[in-house]
Amino acid sequence: MDENEATPLVEPNPEDPGAVPDQPADAADGRWLNKGILGVGSASFFSDAGHELVTSLLPSFLTSTLHAGPAALGAIEGVSDALVGLSKLAGGPLSNEPARRAKVASGGYLLTAVATALIGVTTMVWQVAGLRALAWAARGIRSPARDTLLVSITPRAAYGRAAGIERAGDNAGAIVGPLLAGLLVGLVGVRPAILFSFIPSIFAAVAITIAARQARTVLATPAGRTTLSFNLGELRRAGVARALIPVSFFELGNLATTLLILRATELLTGGGRDLAAAAALAIFFYAAHNGAATVASLLGGQLIDKAGPRVVFAAGAGVYVAAYLLFAFSPHNWGLVLAAFLLAGVGIGFAETAESTTVALSLPDRLRGNGFGILGLVQSAGDLGATVTAGILWAVFSPAVAFTYAAVWMLASLIASGALRTKSAIEPT
């Protein structure tokens, strides 16, 4: 079966009576955009706006308010990022059962909202560390449930567009969050601004609850009680291990955006700009990066449904190679630095949408939670390894070496992208 061909609506698999249908009942008539899909996209937008608001203020809160040093910030963020990957893996089995995935998604968004906002009332560094870790663990556990929930309410022919809406919401929230942080700090101060993050975050919990109700409406056949298992053997037979090869290469070159901002600040310093002006311009370019990622997620979803995830993933890796080469060797020219940010935004928008859609297309409903969980672990581990390694190369050699290293991994993912060919998760009977 061709990777781009939409699978027609089928009855539950007779070999797996507990499985739910692989797509909602309106798959054949083109009415793919429903309030559940919009609910998932809205949840990603509001949630990301809330935690990006706090992330933007956390360095100054720790150093100026709690009088901690950079080491404390690094430790808090490092542990939290590691917990995201591990909790995504743990959240996979929890999201395989439809009834359970709705509760996990709603509870995860609510717990993230509460834990993140409570950072605003802390008085000691260890309290910040505990709440940040709790929020990031909840964020990780909810991710496979959210992604599996999204697929369950989307016609198979529109998986790419639905994933694009979710990714676009996430990237748009990354624009709004820092802007809200800058506005609120000037009006009410750091602590009240952090507490304010509860408002967009609670909107996210409401939005995902709407999506969960939509899922209960469109799923005609209730699933039987499932056991908690990683189902590694079935995932391997479904080809997930092969698909993760180019994804792993990509994530090993996916540097944290803080490194992009730091490099841009270096390149923009001079030519009449002091360090403060260069840093401000770099942050503005980062907002443009997130805007490009938002648009690319939506366009990438459209292209995936027409041409398949492999083409879009390869395009994302290719533009990342160009972006990193600009960061590595660009002269002190603001136009080229902006171009590098925009290319990186397009790359992440394309690639993340393609990665999620590949899992959705390759696996039946009862295994998708596991697939999304393993994908999340690979993404988190790869991103951490990429950033740590690039940071060391930067310190020992130069930023050009660090970004060239990342570009090589992106080129490797482009070459290996053929492994992202998908097959039907449920064949017609």
Disulfide bonds with the S-S distance in Angstrom:
none
